[in-house]
Every structure is written in structure tokens, then in C-alpha cells.
Amino acid sequence: MKSVRIGPVLGSRVSGVDLSEVDEAGAAQIEAMLAEHEVLVFPDQPISADAQLRFGRLFGELAVSPFSPTAAEAPELIVLDYSKDTSPPLTDIWHADETYRPAPPKFTILKAIITPELGGDTMFCSMRAAYEGLSDRLQRHIAGLTAHHGFGRFAKMLAGDAEGMKRLHVVEEDFPHPNHPIVSVHPITGKRILYVNRHFTEHINELPDDEGRAILELLIQQTTRPEHQLRVSWEPGTLVMWDNRSVQHYAPHDYWPQRRRMERVTVEGDPPIADGEDGTVTWSPVRVDGVSQPDRPDLEIPRRPHQK
């Protein structure tokens, strides 16, 4: 496999591999590249749905979405098929996939089947870079905070009629809304990640409402900085795999009503790791006007246990 960087902050194009023939050793190599580059683009991979499912299972159990349309013969395969015969997709919002789960997916694998003549790109944002772009003072302020995640637009999608409300109640029982750390730690690299998103993050738990809303909006807006972004264009057979723990994405529906069909699988993950999982947050020194300020002592912050 050959990997060539395609963005200054994140993203690599990988060639010299047939994903339908990857074994466990190859999967380990790909996982290592993901930890480094966060988004991997594999051109010319016209693999079947069965092969995509097999490839995904090399990295763990596959998740089944309670909201997205799935293939009848394989509920783990999400089919995103939009055209003049459908409503525009609900993908024009920055998000990490399914953070309404107590243990969100760790990887997403998306393959292009039919692509529009114009438009239809996907934008990615490194939340590692977003965190690193925050000031020292703001990093200190949000250390140890948690945020509540819900269903976002998906709840409104189901709440339109009585039958939808019944289904929504069932989904709420299966997926109780979790609290996630605002700053998580990548389990492989140890890098800190800004773990809030526009779609699913509802509020900060430990702050007054007005202060929490203002800070949450400031943090969410970090995805709009071009310095943290990568834009990927699709052709039939392009497959993109990204680290859902450290990357958010946004898919403009600028192509609609042209047709765009994509097939996706997501790999089950673990609860996000809080910065200082044992409850201790180590404060780093802050520089004010070029002068280092004294270190603050370690601060014990009470944490909610991870929901299982």
C-alpha cells in the first residue's frame, strides 16, 4: 500500500490495494494509517456490498443504525440514495456519526456508487486540529466538562405522526441519551479531541444555560475554519474511510436533484475517553502577554460513569 498526503492537516490517498482482498495484517496497516491521517481515500474500489461488509468486519462488529435507510438483506449496510424522487438529504450539518450512542462508532466506511455530474463532495474536519487551535485559556476552561448528546434532526424526522412517535420511544429506550466528555483522548495517538458537534450535542452539563450555550456555540463553530478541513470529491468506486472518534463531516446537498447513491458501514466503538479518565485533570501553564503563569494544582472533577 502506498499512502500520499492530500491535506496539510488530515487526509491521505491510498493506492496499491484491493480492499476486497485485505487480510488482518492489511487491516492493521490501514488502522495505523487512520490514526496518523484520520481520513483515507481509496480510489478505484468497485467492490461489492458483501465485500464492503467483510472489509468493515476486519475492524470490529458493525453497527446497525436505528434511523438511516438500510439494505433489506444486510441491516449493517446503510444505503444513501437521493435524487429528484426523494427529499434532500439531512446531511448538510457538521457531525460525527451517531454520537447519540453511549459508545459511538469508531470508523465509518463510505463508498460511492452513483455520483452527480456537479457537486456532491464531502467535507471533513479534524477535531484534533480544532482542539489544538483553541487558546490555552479556553482549553483549561473546558477541561473536565461533559455534554449531553441527543438524536438531533432524527427525532423530528420520526415525530411527525403517532406511529413515528411510537418508534421514537422504542429507539430512546434502546439508546438512552449519553453524556460525553467535551475533550476526549484518542485511544491510539493520545491526542486530545474536541468532542462536540452541531447535530447531536445539546448542552454542556456543568455550566449555567446561558454560559453553556455561548461556549458550546464557540466550540462547534471551530468546524467552520478552513485550516482544519479537507474536501473530498467522489467518483463511482471511490471509497473513503475515516476515524469517527476524531473527525466530523458535512455533506452539502448542492447536487440535489441530481442522483447520488452511497453505501456505508460503521464499525462499533467504545465510549469516548475523557481527558484524565481517573477524575484528575492536569492544568497546563498559560501564557498571558508572553509571560508564563504559575501552574494550577491538579483539580479533582467529579465524573459521571460511562453509560453502558
Residue pairs with C-beta under 8 A, 6 or more apart in sequence:
1 14
1 15
1 16
1 17
1 26
1 29
1 30
1 33
2 14
2 15
2 16
3 12
3 13
3 14
3 33
3 37
3 40
4 12
4 13
4 14
4 15
5 11
5 12
5 37
6 12
6 13
6 41
6 230
7 39
7 229
7 230
9 126
9 129
9 227
9 228
9 229
9 230
10 37
10 38
10 39
10 124
10 126
10 129
10 230
10 247
11 37
11 38
11 39
11 40
11 41
11 124
11 230
11 232
12 33
12 36
12 37
12 39
12 40
12 41
13 40
13 41
13 42
13 43
14 30
14 33
14 40
14 41
14 42
15 42
15 43
17 26
17 42
18 45
18 47
19 42
19 45
19 47
19 51
19 52
19 55
19 239
20 45
20 47
20 48
20 51
20 54
20 55
22 30
22 55
22 58
23 58
24 58
27 55
27 58
27 59
30 40
30 241
31 59
31 188
33 40
34 40
34 107
34 241
34 242
34 243
35 186
35 188
35 189
35 243
36 189
38 124
38 126
38 128
38 242
38 243
38 246
38 247
39 124
39 230
39 232
39 240
39 241
39 242
39 243
39 247
40 240
40 241
40 242
41 232
41 238
41 239
41 240
42 238
42 239
42 240
42 241
43 235
43 237
43 238
44 237
44 238
45 111
45 237
45 238
45 239
46 236
46 237
47 55
47 111
47 239
49 71
49 74
49 77
49 263
50 74
52 77
52 109
52 111
52 239
52 263
52 265
53 62
53 74
53 76
53 77
53 265
55 109
56 62
56 76
56 107
56 109
56 265
56 266
56 267
59 106
59 107
59 267
60 106
60 107
60 267
60 268
60 269
61 267
61 268
62 76
62 265
62 266
62 267
62 268
63 76
63 98
63 101
63 105
63 266
63 267
63 268
64 70
64 75
64 76
65 78
65 98
65 266
66 171
66 174
66 175
67 151
67 154
67 157
67 158
67 171
68 78
68 80
68 264
69 78
69 79
69 80
69 81
70 76
70 77
70 78
70 79
71 77
71 78
71 79
71 263
76 265
77 263
77 264
77 265
78 263
78 264
78 265
78 266
79 261
79 262
79 263
80 89
80 91
80 260
80 261
80 262
80 263
80 264
81 114
81 259
81 260
81 261
81 262
82 88
82 89
82 253
82 256
82 259
82 260
82 261
83 256
83 257
83 258
83 259
83 260
84 256
84 257
84 258
84 259
88 253
88 256
89 251
89 253
89 256
90 153
90 154
90 157
91 250
91 251
91 252
91 253
92 250
92 251
92 252
92 253
93 152
93 153
93 198
93 199
93 250
94 125
94 197
94 198
94 199
94 220
94 223
94 224
94 248
94 249
94 250
95 152
95 197
95 198
95 199
95 200
95 248
95 249
95 250
96 104
96 127
96 195
96 197
96 200
96 244
96 245
96 247
96 248
96 249
97 104
97 105
97 108
97 244
97 266
98 104
98 105
98 200
98 244
98 266
99 149
99 178
99 180
99 195
99 197
99 200
99 201
100 149
100 150
100 151
100 152
100 154
100 175
100 177
100 178
100 200
101 175
101 178
102 175
102 176
102 178
102 271
102 306
102 307
102 308
103 268
103 269
103 270
103 271
104 244
104 245
104 269
104 272
105 244
105 266
105 267
105 268
105 269
106 243
106 244
106 245
106 267
106 268
106 269
106 270
107 241
107 242
107 243
107 244
107 266
107 267
107 269
108 241
108 242
108 244
108 264
108 265
108 266
108 267
109 239
109 240
109 241
109 264
109 265
109 266
109 267
110 122
110 239
110 240
110 241
110 262
110 263
110 264
111 237
111 238
111 239
111 240
111 262
111 263
111 264
112 234
112 235
112 236
112 237
112 238
112 239
112 261
112 262
113 236
113 261
113 262
113 263
114 236
114 259
114 260
114 261
115 234
115 235
115 236
115 238
115 260
116 255
116 258
116 259
116 260
117 258
118 254
118 255
118 258
119 252
119 254
119 255
119 258
120 233
120 234
120 251
120 252
120 254
120 255
120 258
120 260
121 231
121 232
121 233
121 234
121 251
121 252
122 231
122 232
122 234
122 240
122 249
122 250
122 251
123 229
123 230
123 231
123 232
123 249
123 250
123 251
123 252
124 229
124 230
124 231
124 232
124 242
124 247
124 248
124 249
125 222
125 223
125 225
125 228
125 229
125 230
125 247
125 248
125 249
125 250
126 228
126 229
126 230
126 246
126 247
127 193
127 194
127 195
127 222
127 223
127 228
127 246
127 247
127 248
128 186
128 189
128 191
128 192
128 193
128 194
128 246
129 227
129 228
130 194
130 222
130 223
130 225
130 228
131 139
131 183
131 192
131 193
131 194
132 192
133 222
133 225
133 227
133 228
134 142
134 194
134 219
134 222
136 284
136 285
136 286
136 287
137 286
138 218
139 183
139 192
139 284
140 283
140 284
140 286
140 296
141 215
142 182
142 183
142 215
142 219
143 183
143 275
143 276
143 281
143 283
143 301
144 181
144 206
144 274
144 275
144 276
144 281
144 299
144 301
144 303
145 181
145 182
145 183
145 204
145 205
145 206
145 207
146 179
146 180
146 181
146 182
146 204
146 205
146 206
146 274
146 303
146 304
147 179
147 180
147 181
147 182
147 195
147 196
147 201
147 202
147 203
147 204
147 205
147 216
148 177
148 178
148 179
148 201
148 202
148 203
148 204
148 205
149 177
149 178
149 179
149 180
149 200
149 201
149 202
150 177
150 200
150 202
151 168
151 171
151 172
151 175
151 177
151 200
152 199
152 200
153 199
155 168
157 164
158 164
158 165
158 167
158 168
158 171
159 165
159 168
176 307
177 202
178 271
178 307
179 205
179 304
179 307
180 195
180 271
180 272
181 195
181 272
181 273
181 274
181 275
182 194
182 195
182 196
182 204
182 219
183 192
183 193
183 194
183 195
183 274
183 275
184 192
184 193
184 195
184 245
184 272
184 273
184 274
184 275
185 191
185 192
185 193
185 273
185 274
185 275
185 277
186 192
186 193
186 245
186 246
186 273
187 245
187 270
187 273
191 246
192 275
193 245
193 246
194 219
194 222
195 272
196 216
196 219
196 220
197 220
197 223
197 248
198 220
198 223
201 216
201 220
203 209
203 212
203 213
203 216
204 212
204 215
204 216
205 304
206 212
207 215
222 228
223 229
223 248
223 250
232 238
232 240
234 262
242 249
244 266
244 269
245 269
245 272
271 306
271 307
274 303
275 281
276 282
276 301
279 300
279 301
279 302
279 303
280 298
280 299
280 300
280 301
281 298
281 299
281 301
282 298
283 295
283 296
283 297
283 298
283 299
284 295
285 292
285 293
285 294
285 295
286 292
286 293
287 293
